[in-house]
Amino acid sequence: MEQTSIHRVGVVTKPNQPEALKTTCHLAEWLDAHGLTFVGTPELDRERIESKTHCRLEIVEPKKLAANVDLIVVLGGDGTMIATARMMGDYDVPVVGINYGTLGYLAEFRVEEMFTALESILEGDYRIDTRVRLSVDLVQGEEILMHHRVLNDVVINKSALARIIELEAHMDGLLISSFRADGLIISTPTGSTAYNLSAGGPVIYPSMNALVITPICPFTLSDRPIVVPDNALIELGLRTQKEEVVLTLDGQVGRPIRYGQRVTIRKSLTPFKIVQPKNRNYFEVLREKLRWGK
């Protein structure tokens, strides 16, 4: 990327983060000094930031942010990165994750590295890690009840008081199995280190063109996770009546799902592009987060 290709920078902050205002003000001043436009969402405290920095902010609705910027800076952890991925729509603008705490799976730059990272990006000296997103529809008959894109996973599971449920899974029209379990996880490689891992699924390297289907506490112990191509159409149907069952996307968006409704899952045409530090790699993140070798 050439230096002149970035003119407008979107900023997303973690809600209720004590350090967010201070960091956002410093970022606003840095962007202004470099002749770049700061574009935020209504969640930002625009008046306080402008009064503290004397820099002008442009505000757009979250769903319009990616369409109006050349780069997005996320101030928060992996959860904020996941929420940002869902608001990207059909755009694949590069995203820089700035983590306030320890090293994240997605937010790989620490706060103290932020301006060094941005300098490198403006100079075109950076690496992009392209992550698969999924397009998810909740369908009843021919009607689409809900549409979302997800970065991590799609989960169907019982509520706290429900009994075991039955889910029928198809891939490209072929029956995989009828799973009797507490639920089912469809995970991307990015999400393989989240709920999937806790449920006994494998860690999948981020660049693999694969998804993993993982039963949650299956009734039959031979029902094991299965890795499938990410270009497959996966269809899940609830075959249990009179139970409280929930469809959850990325652990952040959920709604009830009823008998006879279907969930269709396919690879999104637009990926999520994460700016990566050149001095770190995926295995370093795994060693720190999963405490391998410790």
C-alpha positions as MATLAB code, in Angstrom:
seq = 'MEQTSIHRVGVVTKPNQPEALKTTCHLAEWLDAHGLTFVGTPELDRERIESKTHCRLEIVEPKKLAANVDLIVVLGGDGTMIATARMMGDYDVPVVGINYGTLGYLAEFRVEEMFTALESILEGDYRIDTRVRLSVDLVQGEEILMHHRVLNDVVINKSALARIIELEAHMDGLLISSFRADGLIISTPTGSTAYNLSAGGPVIYPSMNALVITPICPFTLSDRPIVVPDNALIELGLRTQKEEVVLTLDGQVGRPIRYGQRVTIRKSLTPFKIVQPKNRNYFEVLREKLRWGK';
ca = [
       0.000    0.000    0.000;
       1.335    3.372   -0.941;
       1.702    6.143    1.567;
      -0.900    8.379   -0.124;
      -3.659    5.709   -0.121;
      -4.720    6.346    3.497;
      -6.537    9.622    4.093;
      -9.404    8.724    6.404;
      -9.023    6.595    9.544;
     -11.981    5.064   11.356;
     -11.763    4.603   15.122;
     -13.729    2.070   17.184;
     -13.364    1.973   20.966;
     -14.273   -0.575   23.607;
     -17.311    0.579   25.626;
     -16.616    1.574   29.231;
     -12.845    1.307   28.813;
     -11.270    3.719   31.367;
      -8.230    4.428   29.180;
     -10.196    4.859   25.960;
     -10.745    8.629   26.187;
      -7.090    9.388   26.858;
      -5.872    7.097   24.077;
      -8.495    8.419   21.643;
      -7.396   12.004   22.315;
      -3.740   11.130   21.668;
      -4.779    9.316   18.484;
      -6.856   12.308   17.318;
      -3.861   14.624   17.772;
      -1.550   12.205   15.951;
      -3.940   11.831   13.006;
      -4.417   15.601   12.787;
      -0.642   16.153   12.793;
      -0.325   13.724    9.878;
      -3.122   15.320    7.864;
      -5.506   12.403    8.282;
      -9.238   12.619    8.961;
     -10.529   11.038   12.198;
     -13.845    9.230   11.592;
     -15.699    7.798   14.577;
     -19.089    6.417   15.558;
     -21.742    8.014   17.798;
     -20.455    6.025   20.802;
     -17.411    8.321   20.969;
     -17.558   11.292   23.333;
     -17.113   13.749   20.483;
     -17.445   16.961   22.477;
     -14.878   15.993   25.117;
     -12.380   14.752   22.551;
     -12.687   17.895   20.416;
     -12.432   20.200   23.445;
      -9.336   18.415   24.765;
      -7.515   18.137   21.424;
      -8.943   21.014   19.334;
      -9.154   18.432   16.538;
     -12.294   17.957   14.476;
     -13.955   14.553   14.413;
     -16.296   13.232   11.759;
     -19.074   10.956   13.016;
     -20.904    8.286   10.979;
     -23.209    5.411   11.873;
     -21.370    2.126   12.674;
     -22.675    0.322    9.584;
     -21.357    3.140    7.366;
     -17.905    3.366    8.940;
     -16.098    0.877    6.679;
     -17.515    2.554    3.560;
     -16.108    5.920    4.592;
     -12.527    5.119    5.655;
      -9.280    3.651    4.327;
      -8.162    2.099    7.629;
      -9.839    1.227   10.946;
      -8.123    1.418   14.334;
      -9.804   -0.621   17.064;
      -9.013    0.418   20.642;
      -9.967   -2.583   22.736;
      -9.535   -6.335   22.918;
     -10.578   -9.288   20.795;
     -14.261   -8.760   21.621;
     -14.170   -5.279   20.118;
     -12.399   -6.650   17.037;
     -15.118   -9.297   16.614;
     -17.848   -6.654   16.908;
     -16.005   -4.523   14.330;
     -15.838   -7.470   11.922;
     -19.624   -7.773   12.023;
     -20.121   -4.089   11.133;
     -17.851   -4.249    8.064;
     -20.598   -5.269    5.643;
     -19.272   -5.764    2.113;
     -16.030   -3.896    2.773;
     -12.602   -5.333    3.552;
     -10.828   -2.245    4.904;
      -7.654   -3.171    6.861;
      -8.127   -3.167   10.642;
      -5.496   -2.506   13.314;
      -6.244   -3.967   16.746;
      -4.812   -2.104   19.751;
      -5.002   -4.153   22.943;
      -5.085   -2.489   26.365;
      -4.135   -5.682   28.178;
      -2.150   -8.743   27.195;
      -1.497   -9.956   23.675;
      -4.753  -10.865   21.904;
      -5.591  -13.364   19.203;
      -6.851  -10.497   17.006;
      -5.794   -7.250   18.717;
      -2.075   -7.883   18.379;
      -0.606   -4.435   19.003;
      -0.187   -3.120   22.531;
      -1.101    0.505   23.275;
       2.533    1.564   23.487;
       3.100    0.167   19.970;
       0.201    2.051   18.366;
       1.970    5.047   16.830;
       4.952    2.992   15.651;
       2.506    0.643   13.954;
       0.615    3.502   12.310;
       3.869    5.044   11.035;
       4.746    1.698    9.428;
       1.299    1.423    7.870;
       1.546    4.899    6.326;
       4.916    3.899    4.869;
       3.404    0.715    3.427;
       5.551   -1.467    5.675;
       3.067   -3.920    7.134;
       1.559   -7.370    6.694;
      -2.121   -8.279    6.206;
      -3.634  -11.417    7.722;
      -6.817  -12.302    5.823;
      -9.473  -14.058    7.918;
     -12.594  -15.835    6.668;
     -15.992  -14.503    7.685;
     -19.248  -16.435    7.449;
     -22.587  -15.278    6.072;
     -25.413  -16.599    8.254;
     -29.161  -16.663    7.589;
     -31.962  -17.817    9.866;
     -34.708  -19.077    7.547;
     -38.310  -20.163    7.950;
     -39.823  -21.485    4.759;
     -38.708  -18.997    2.105;
     -38.439  -16.066    4.530;
     -35.067  -14.868    5.850;
     -35.682  -13.911    9.478;
     -32.135  -12.730   10.224;
     -28.914  -12.124    8.321;
     -25.480  -11.547    9.825;
     -21.802  -12.002    9.104;
     -19.617  -13.593   11.759;
     -15.885  -13.907   12.321;
     -15.654  -16.569   15.039;
     -18.539  -18.989   15.212;
     -22.186  -19.892   14.880;
     -23.605  -21.748   17.887;
     -26.962  -23.431   18.384;
     -27.489  -24.652   21.924;
     -30.124  -25.272   24.523;
     -31.012  -22.706   27.145;
     -30.272  -23.336   30.813;
     -33.439  -25.376   31.456;
     -33.732  -27.234   28.168;
     -32.956  -30.904   27.716;
     -30.817  -32.481   25.023;
     -31.697  -31.270   21.526;
     -31.490  -32.796   18.044;
     -29.900  -30.888   15.173;
     -29.766  -32.161   11.608;
     -26.711  -30.966    9.660;
     -26.260  -30.984    5.873;
     -23.269  -29.965    3.735;
     -23.962  -29.094    0.095;
     -27.239  -31.016    0.348;
     -25.636  -34.147    1.822;
     -26.679  -35.307    5.274;
     -23.766  -35.180    7.714;
     -25.632  -36.446   10.766;
     -28.443  -35.842   13.204;
     -26.632  -34.697   16.308;
     -28.222  -35.305   19.705;
     -26.291  -32.986   21.973;
     -26.401  -29.838   24.075;
     -25.700  -27.954   20.865;
     -23.496  -27.525   17.808;
     -20.696  -25.116   16.910;
     -19.713  -24.102   13.381;
     -16.349  -22.379   13.704;
     -13.953  -20.563   11.408;
     -10.199  -20.986   11.882;
     -10.260  -17.670   13.764;
     -12.920  -18.993   16.143;
     -11.257  -22.377   16.592;
      -9.466  -21.117   19.723;
     -12.747  -19.941   21.300;
     -15.838  -22.025   22.191;
     -14.776  -24.720   19.729;
     -11.569  -25.366   21.673;
     -13.441  -25.552   24.979;
     -15.807  -28.109   23.444;
     -12.923  -30.364   22.360;
     -12.493  -29.111   18.789;
      -9.118  -28.633   17.068;
      -7.055  -25.472   16.682;
      -7.037  -24.569   12.968;
      -4.311  -22.371   11.495;
      -5.897  -19.030   10.464;
      -5.083  -19.276    6.749;
      -6.615  -22.758    6.323;
      -9.616  -22.925    3.979;
     -11.652  -24.925    6.455;
     -14.466  -24.866    8.988;
     -15.008  -27.190   11.933;
     -18.343  -28.631   13.078;
     -18.150  -29.447   16.782;
     -20.926  -31.064   18.858;
     -21.359  -29.737   22.410;
     -21.562  -32.598   24.929;
     -22.941  -35.138   22.409;
     -25.176  -37.984   23.637;
     -23.188  -40.392   21.459;
     -19.481  -40.243   22.244;
     -18.611  -41.218   18.656;
     -19.985  -37.852   17.479;
     -16.699  -36.025   17.109;
     -15.672  -32.685   15.533;
     -15.305  -32.780   11.753;
     -13.314  -30.381    9.549;
     -14.959  -29.420    6.254;
     -14.102  -27.074    3.332;
     -14.975  -23.428    3.943;
     -16.631  -23.090    0.517;
     -19.340  -25.579    1.460;
     -22.952  -24.612    2.167;
     -23.870  -25.827    5.641;
     -27.509  -26.093    6.683;
     -28.661  -26.803   10.228;
     -32.212  -27.715   11.167;
     -33.719  -27.966   14.644;
     -35.592  -31.261   15.014;
     -36.636  -30.868   18.640;
     -40.006  -29.414   19.552;
     -41.046  -27.540   22.712;
     -37.522  -26.737   23.892;
     -35.854  -23.373   24.408;
     -32.991  -23.192   21.900;
     -30.799  -20.194   21.056;
     -28.797  -19.211   17.967;
     -25.706  -17.234   18.999;
     -23.303  -15.442   16.642;
     -19.754  -14.695   17.788;
     -20.964  -14.965   21.381;
     -22.379  -11.430   21.050;
     -25.647  -11.616   19.087;
     -28.392  -14.122   19.838;
     -32.036  -14.963   19.243;
     -34.340  -17.926   19.855;
     -34.623  -20.592   17.190;
     -37.718  -22.766   16.834;
     -38.619  -26.159   15.455;
     -38.734  -26.124   11.663;
     -36.436  -23.120   11.246;
     -33.121  -23.519    9.427;
     -29.731  -21.870    9.720;
     -27.723  -21.598    6.510;
     -24.013  -20.865    6.695;
     -21.706  -20.041    3.814;
     -18.358  -18.317    3.321;
     -18.697  -14.550    3.050;
     -17.413  -12.981   -0.154;
     -15.546  -10.334    1.862;
     -12.902  -11.368    4.423;
     -11.699   -9.557    7.528;
      -8.249   -8.051    6.988;
      -6.117   -7.647   10.101;
      -2.860   -5.677   10.135;
      -0.248   -7.853   11.821;
       3.010   -6.871   13.506;
       5.987   -8.194   11.602;
       7.802   -9.195   14.790;
       5.105  -11.644   15.984;
       3.457  -14.769   14.609;
       0.469  -16.990   15.344;
       2.452  -19.566   17.289;
       3.755  -16.875   19.628;
       0.163  -15.878   20.347;
      -0.809  -19.511   20.990;
       2.120  -20.039   23.332;
       1.151  -16.982   25.374;
      -2.625  -17.427   25.379;
      -2.729  -21.227   25.789;
       0.451  -21.360   27.885;
       2.049  -23.995   25.684;
       5.362  -25.203   27.074;
       4.674  -23.628   30.508;
];
